[in-house]
Structures are given as structure tokens and as C-alpha cells.
Amino acid sequence: MNFIKQHFATILIAVAIVFTGAILGKSYLSKGKPDDTVSVIGLGEKSFDSDLIVWRASFSRKSFELKDAYALLNADIRKVKTYLKSQGISEEEMVFEAADITKEWSRVYDEEGNVRQSIFDGYALEQSIKVSSKKVNIVERTSRQVSELIDAGIELNSEAPEYFYTKLAQLKLNMIEAATKDAHERAAKIAENGGGSLGKLKTADMGVFQITAENSSEEYEWGGSFNTSSRRKTASVTIRLNYAID
């Protein structure tokens, strides 16, 4: 016992050398041997129609008196509501945001281009409206017929509609399932062609989930693209699987 205590450090070093030698020897013997694994990438892809549309527009009024500008703007709001309801859009699907108020000034310049005087030119009120609805066809059609409101004296600035999909979480799960199945079938075929069989799954990594316009040359983005300008879209995701080969 005293011998072990006195030479403990030496014994520990000797054991470490033996253990390290065993590891290095095993590594040397396995050097050059093929890695009995196969790594494959599977693709899950599906095209679908958007089921939610968001359309934004704005209109404005101007007057030297703020209360008069508000009166004109409120009258326009009533006309816009009436028109949208006549097209099949409910009031619950409309959101009228707070009006943006701007004081406008006209400037008088001298011969050298310097401002000599600023003259108050009235209050400009801009009203924004957002329509969010699952009635994609109705809102899409209405956004293209704003000339009827312009004819009624309302200068409506219409933006291009945005299209979304409310069942995105379930769609993503379906894409992952499809990509995993695709990768598994590829791996099994590779193993079979090599005279082996597919073993246990070692690792699995999911790529970026992408949503692009259908049949477009839209480029994928590193962090994942999410197209909102097209009604018809294509979702895709990749899965990388690493299997052992028996």
C-alpha cells in the first residue's frame, strides 16, 4: 500500500500512456477504411392557393380649417364604407387607421433662390384603410375597381394586395414529412445499389423553409423567403438525413 502511495503519480502516467496508445492504435488500424454511412437530402414541395388577402389603400383631404378637413374626410370614409359593403366586404374586415395630419406651407423665393416667406397652405389629412379578409376573390376584384371611387370624387391610392396562408404550421409539418420520406427512399436505394441495407438514422437536419411564387424564377433567400405578392405559391423544405449502412 505504501508503495502505491509513493509511486501513485508514476503509475497514473503509465496507465495514461497505455490507454492513449490503445486509442491511437485503433485509430491507425481504422485509418483509410470507408465510413459506412450515407448522407442524403430529401425535398418536400407543395403548391397552394392563398386563403387570406390584405389590401391597403389611402385617400386624403385638404382645407385651411382643420375641422373642415375632418368633415370632408369623414364624408369620404362613409362613402368608402358604403362602396366596400356594396362589393361584399363587411365592416368587420375594414380597419380605418388614425388620420395623419400635416401642415402644408408654400414658400416664396427671391432672385437668388433664398426663401423670403413661408405661407400657410392648409391642413392635409391622409386616411389609411386596411382590408383583411378570406374573401380573396371579392377583395382582389374590388382592389382593381377603385376607379369607381375616383369617379365619386375620392382620390384613392390603392396598393397591390398581399396574399397569405393561415394554415402555414400544418403545411410546414406536411412538407417536413414529405422531405423525410423522400430522403429515406433515396438513402435506401443508395444502400441497395451498394449491396448493403439501410441501418439506423444517425443525424437529421432541416433546411430553410421557403415560400415562393408558383412557376417563378424567384431566388431562395438564406434565411427563408416568404412571398406575399402572388396568390398562388409553392412551399418547399429540405431534410438532410445521415444513415448507417449495414
C-alpha positions as CSV (number, residue, x, y, z in Angstrom):
1,M,0.0,0.0,0.0
2,N,2.8,2.4,0.9
3,F,4.5,1.5,-2.5
4,I,1.3,2.6,-4.3
5,K,1.1,5.8,-2.4
6,Q,4.7,6.6,-3.0
7,H,4.6,5.8,-6.8
8,F,1.0,6.8,-7.5
9,A,1.9,9.6,-9.9
10,T,4.2,7.3,-11.9
11,I,1.5,4.6,-12.1
12,L,-1.1,7.1,-13.2
13,I,1.2,8.3,-16.0
14,A,1.9,4.7,-17.1
15,V,-1.8,3.9,-17.3
16,A,-2.5,7.0,-19.3
17,I,0.3,6.1,-21.8
18,V,-1.2,2.6,-22.3
19,F,-4.7,4.0,-22.7
20,T,-3.6,6.6,-25.2
21,G,-1.6,4.1,-27.1
22,A,-4.7,1.8,-27.4
23,I,-6.8,4.7,-28.8
24,L,-4.1,5.7,-31.3
25,G,-3.6,2.1,-32.4
26,K,-7.3,1.7,-33.0
27,S,-7.4,4.9,-35.0
28,Y,-4.4,3.8,-37.1
29,L,-6.0,0.5,-37.8
30,S,-9.2,2.1,-38.9
31,K,-7.5,4.7,-41.0
32,G,-8.4,4.5,-44.6
33,K,-11.5,2.3,-44.0
34,P,-14.7,3.7,-45.7
35,D,-17.2,5.4,-43.4
36,D,-20.3,3.0,-43.6
37,T,-22.8,5.8,-43.7
38,V,-24.8,7.5,-46.4
39,S,-26.0,11.2,-46.3
40,V,-28.9,12.3,-48.5
41,I,-31.1,15.3,-49.0
42,G,-34.8,15.0,-49.4
43,L,-37.2,17.6,-50.8
44,G,-40.8,18.4,-49.8
45,E,-42.7,20.6,-52.1
46,K,-46.3,21.7,-52.5
47,S,-48.2,24.4,-54.4
48,F,-51.3,26.0,-52.9
49,D,-53.7,28.9,-53.1
50,S,-53.5,31.7,-50.5
51,D,-56.6,31.9,-48.3
52,L,-56.2,35.4,-46.8
53,I,-55.8,38.7,-48.6
54,V,-54.7,42.0,-47.2
55,W,-55.4,45.2,-49.2
56,R,-54.3,48.7,-48.2
57,A,-55.3,52.0,-49.6
58,S,-55.3,55.7,-48.7
59,F,-57.1,58.9,-49.5
60,S,-56.7,62.5,-48.4
61,R,-58.5,65.8,-48.0
62,K,-57.1,69.4,-47.6
63,S,-58.6,72.6,-46.1
64,F,-57.4,75.7,-44.4
65,E,-59.6,74.9,-41.4
66,L,-58.8,71.6,-39.6
67,K,-62.4,70.9,-38.7
68,D,-63.4,71.4,-42.4
69,A,-60.7,69.0,-43.5
70,Y,-62.0,66.4,-40.9
71,A,-65.6,66.9,-42.1
72,L,-64.6,66.2,-45.7
73,L,-62.5,63.2,-44.7
74,N,-65.3,61.7,-42.6
75,A,-67.7,62.1,-45.5
76,D,-65.2,60.2,-47.7
77,I,-64.9,57.5,-45.1
78,R,-68.7,56.9,-45.2
79,K,-68.6,56.7,-49.0
80,V,-65.7,54.2,-48.9
81,K,-67.5,52.1,-46.3
82,T,-70.7,52.1,-48.3
83,Y,-68.9,51.2,-51.5
84,L,-66.9,48.3,-49.9
85,K,-70.1,46.9,-48.3
86,S,-71.8,47.0,-51.7
87,Q,-68.9,44.9,-53.1
88,G,-69.4,42.2,-50.4
89,I,-66.8,43.3,-47.8
90,S,-68.1,43.5,-44.3
91,E,-67.3,46.4,-41.9
92,E,-65.5,44.0,-39.6
93,E,-63.0,43.3,-42.4
94,M,-62.1,47.1,-42.7
95,V,-59.7,48.9,-40.4
96,F,-59.6,52.7,-40.7
97,E,-56.4,53.9,-39.0
98,A,-56.0,57.3,-37.4
99,A,-55.7,60.1,-39.9
100,D,-52.2,61.6,-40.5
101,I,-52.3,65.4,-40.2
102,T,-49.8,67.6,-42.0
103,K,-49.5,71.4,-42.1
104,E,-48.5,72.4,-45.6
105,W,-46.6,75.6,-46.5
106,S,-45.8,77.3,-49.8
107,R,-42.6,79.2,-50.0
108,V,-41.7,82.5,-51.7
109,Y,-38.1,82.7,-53.1
110,D,-36.0,85.7,-54.0
111,E,-34.0,86.0,-57.2
112,E,-31.0,84.2,-55.5
113,G,-33.2,81.2,-54.6
114,N,-33.4,82.0,-50.9
115,V,-36.7,81.6,-49.0
116,R,-38.2,85.0,-48.4
117,Q,-41.5,83.9,-46.9
118,S,-43.5,80.8,-45.9
119,I,-47.2,81.0,-46.3
120,F,-49.6,78.5,-44.6
121,D,-51.3,76.5,-47.3
122,G,-53.7,74.5,-45.2
123,Y,-54.1,71.2,-43.4
124,A,-53.6,67.9,-45.3
125,L,-55.3,64.9,-43.8
126,E,-54.4,61.4,-45.1
127,Q,-56.6,58.4,-44.2
128,S,-55.3,54.8,-44.5
129,I,-57.5,51.8,-44.7
130,K,-56.7,48.1,-44.5
131,V,-59.0,45.3,-45.6
132,S,-58.2,41.9,-44.3
133,S,-60.4,39.1,-45.5
134,K,-60.7,35.4,-46.5
135,K,-62.9,36.5,-49.4
136,V,-59.9,36.6,-51.7
137,N,-61.8,36.8,-55.0
138,I,-64.0,39.7,-53.8
139,V,-61.2,41.8,-52.3
140,E,-58.9,41.1,-55.3
141,R,-61.7,42.3,-57.7
142,T,-62.5,45.3,-55.6
143,S,-58.9,46.4,-55.5
144,R,-58.9,46.6,-59.3
145,Q,-62.1,48.7,-59.5
146,V,-61.2,51.7,-57.4
147,S,-61.9,53.9,-60.4
148,E,-65.5,53.9,-59.3
149,L,-64.5,55.7,-56.1
150,I,-62.3,58.1,-58.0
151,D,-65.4,58.9,-60.2
152,A,-67.2,59.7,-56.9
153,G,-64.5,62.4,-56.1
154,I,-62.3,60.3,-53.8
155,E,-58.7,60.1,-54.8
156,L,-58.0,56.6,-53.6
157,N,-54.4,55.4,-53.8
158,S,-54.6,51.6,-53.9
159,E,-51.6,49.3,-53.1
160,A,-51.1,45.9,-54.5
161,P,-52.8,43.2,-52.4
162,E,-50.8,40.9,-50.2
163,Y,-51.6,37.2,-50.0
164,F,-51.1,34.9,-47.0
165,Y,-51.9,31.4,-45.9
166,T,-53.5,30.8,-42.5
167,K,-52.6,27.0,-42.3
168,L,-48.9,27.5,-42.6
169,A,-48.0,25.5,-39.5
170,Q,-49.7,22.4,-40.7
171,L,-48.3,22.9,-44.2
172,K,-44.8,23.0,-42.8
173,L,-45.3,19.8,-41.0
174,N,-46.6,18.1,-44.2
175,M,-43.5,19.4,-46.1
176,I,-41.1,18.0,-43.4
177,E,-42.9,14.7,-43.6
178,A,-42.6,14.6,-47.4
179,A,-39.0,15.6,-47.4
180,T,-38.1,13.0,-44.8
181,K,-39.8,10.3,-46.8
182,D,-38.0,11.4,-50.0
183,A,-34.7,11.3,-48.2
184,H,-35.3,7.9,-46.7
185,E,-36.2,6.4,-50.1
186,R,-33.1,7.9,-51.7
187,A,-30.9,6.5,-48.9
188,A,-32.5,3.1,-49.1
189,K,-31.9,3.0,-52.9
190,I,-28.3,4.0,-52.5
191,A,-27.7,1.3,-49.9
192,E,-29.4,-1.3,-52.0
193,N,-27.3,-0.4,-55.1
194,G,-24.2,-0.7,-53.0
195,G,-25.1,-4.2,-51.8
196,G,-26.0,-3.2,-48.3
197,S,-29.0,-2.3,-46.3
198,L,-30.1,0.9,-44.6
199,G,-29.2,1.0,-40.9
200,K,-30.1,3.3,-38.1
201,L,-30.7,7.0,-38.6
202,K,-27.7,8.8,-37.1
203,T,-28.5,12.5,-37.7
204,A,-31.2,14.7,-39.3
205,D,-31.0,18.3,-40.2
206,M,-33.8,20.5,-41.6
207,G,-33.1,23.1,-44.3
208,V,-34.7,26.5,-44.6
209,F,-38.5,26.7,-45.2
210,Q,-39.2,28.7,-48.4
211,I,-42.4,30.1,-49.9
212,T,-42.1,31.5,-53.5
213,A,-44.4,32.3,-56.3
214,E,-45.5,29.2,-58.3
215,N,-43.6,28.6,-61.5
216,S,-41.3,31.6,-61.0
217,S,-37.6,32.2,-61.1
218,E,-37.7,33.8,-57.6
219,E,-34.5,33.1,-55.8
220,Y,-34.3,31.5,-52.4
221,E,-33.1,33.5,-49.5
222,W,-30.5,32.4,-46.9
223,G,-33.0,33.0,-44.0
224,G,-36.0,31.7,-46.0
225,S,-38.2,33.6,-48.5
226,F,-41.8,34.4,-47.8
227,N,-43.6,35.6,-50.9
228,T,-46.7,37.8,-50.3
229,S,-47.2,39.3,-53.8
230,S,-48.5,36.1,-55.5
231,R,-51.8,34.4,-54.8
232,R,-50.6,31.0,-56.0
233,K,-47.5,29.9,-54.1
234,T,-45.1,27.0,-53.8
235,A,-43.7,25.9,-50.4
236,S,-40.6,23.8,-50.1
237,V,-38.2,22.5,-47.5
238,T,-35.2,20.1,-47.5
239,I,-34.1,17.5,-45.0
240,R,-30.6,16.0,-44.7
241,L,-30.5,12.5,-43.2
242,N,-27.4,10.6,-42.3
243,Y,-27.9,6.8,-42.1
244,A,-25.6,3.9,-41.1
245,I,-25.1,1.2,-43.7
246,D,-25.3,-2.4,-42.6
